[in-house]
Amino acid sequence: MARMPLLIGLVTLGTIAGQYPPDSIPSPGSLPLGSKTPYWMFETPPPVNPSAGDLKCTIAYMAQVGRHGSRFGSNEPMNDLETTLREKGAAIGNTSLSFLKSWTNPFSPLTQKQLNIYGEDEWSAIGTRLQELYNSTILNATFNPDLHPVRTTYVSRTSRSASSFFTRALQSGGQLGPCRIEPVSMYSVFSGDTTKDGDRALRFFSNCPAFQAAVLNNASHPCNAEPEAYLSGNITRVMIPRVAASLQLDAARWNLTAGDLSNFWQTCQMESAALRLPLARSVCAVFGEPDYAMWNFYEDLNKYYARGPGDVRSHEIACPLANEVLGTLFDKTRPGAEIPARASFFFAHAETVLPLLAFFGLYSTGPPLTHDMPPSAMGSRVFRSSRLSTMAVNLRFVLHNCTSTTNPAASPQYKVELLHSERQIRWPRCGGNETDVVFCSPSDLLTAYPLAASCPFDNLCTKSAA
């Protein structure tokens, strides 16, 4: 396995990639787009401060794992939709949707799956907020690869997200040119084979044959069987007539299929997330609010089992990343250890972050998702990719070094804080506690998540697919 050559991203400190037009931001509450939902933060109460009583805490280290920002989509479903509308669009009778008759794919083949301006802005804004939080501690320096190691995958949208982030994340200190450009180095691991790229930490899902055989490529596995049952059942039975009525289709000229609806939905996701088009001028206009709910549940059925808590095999293979993220954190707590890193940054994919959430037992409560679960259970489910795995979703592990103000000679206490998309959340299972806690000690983390310390990745990925 070979490391890719060092990548140098030149980022301009003091500039910003671009701002969303205020009237074009989809409301996450009314327009959930599954895992294509643009980045947004939960409303949350003020975070709990680790300093309490006679304890005074300072930040010693942080590790952040994030998904790339908003991107352009794959052209295949949009090209298919363009062909279908060219051949059958004349069957549309609703004059308010007549623009669909001449609709063409708005995306260039050259931009396919690339980061877009909104994705750049998402990560630049996250960097701004992080700098405001930690500008006097772990981020109070110009870039140094030993202080701030940055790792991305070989896919370019992750390194572009990292470059966007560092336009704002560190104190201005660049000296290159009139724009004070700050060079930022990052590295990736790539074997040269995209089917097994060698990056076990950030792309473990591509490097685990047993998982691919038993889960992803197994037609009878729930990650495939459950969404297929929902597509052939609820979507075919309920949504096709509803959308056909909305379009006022001449059924003799266009017999709408589930495949047609899937192409409409995937195009709707990209026109909303990548172009921020108003609904009235978007393919999304064919859908109503109940349809959004159905499509989001359809996606969640797959991700719950393929990337989430539905099957332990889908998230235990994230142990190389958990080991790398927490390894430096644990090292920083050892007496006499000289670890220069102040903050480590990892930029990857939804397939990286969702399993990591499940690895730590987050958002795993409630009944298993099934295609025929009662509507009340479906509506109250905790697992929602439109919230858990938006574009630019991030997970932060913050190490606090706490000392006693009344007994300065006492050994320091270390506490680990967890944040999901910049929102402080509680650790489940920390130290065996029945009640989730906001701060967990490193020793309790090891007890709660033993695979984070000893990761049997080879055994997990070569054992029988049964």
Buried (B, 14 or more C-beta within 10 A) or exposed (E): EEEBEEBEBEBBBEEBBEEBEEEEEBEBEEBBBBBBBBBBEEEEEEEEEBBEEEBBBBBBBBBBBBBBBBBBBEBEBBBBBBEBBEEBBEBBEBEEBEBBEEBEBBBEEEBBEBBBBBBBBBBBBBBBEBBEBBBEBBBEEBBEBEBBBBBBBBBBBBBBBBBBBBBBBBBEEBEEEEEBBBBBBBBBBBBEEEEBBBBBBBBBBBBBEBBBBBBBEBEEBBBBBBBBBBBEEBBBEEBBEBBBEBBEBEEEEBEBEEEBBBBBBBBBBBBBBBBBBBBEEBBBBBBBEEBBBBBBBBBBBBBBBBBBBBBEBBBBBBBBBBBBBBBBBBEBBEEEEEBEBBBBBBBBBBBBBBBBBBBBBBBBEEEBBBBEBEEEEBEEBEBBBBBBBBBBBBBBBBBBBBBBEEEEEEEBBBBBBBBBBBBBBBBBBBBEBEEBBBBBBBEBBBBBBEBBBEBEBEEBBEBEBE
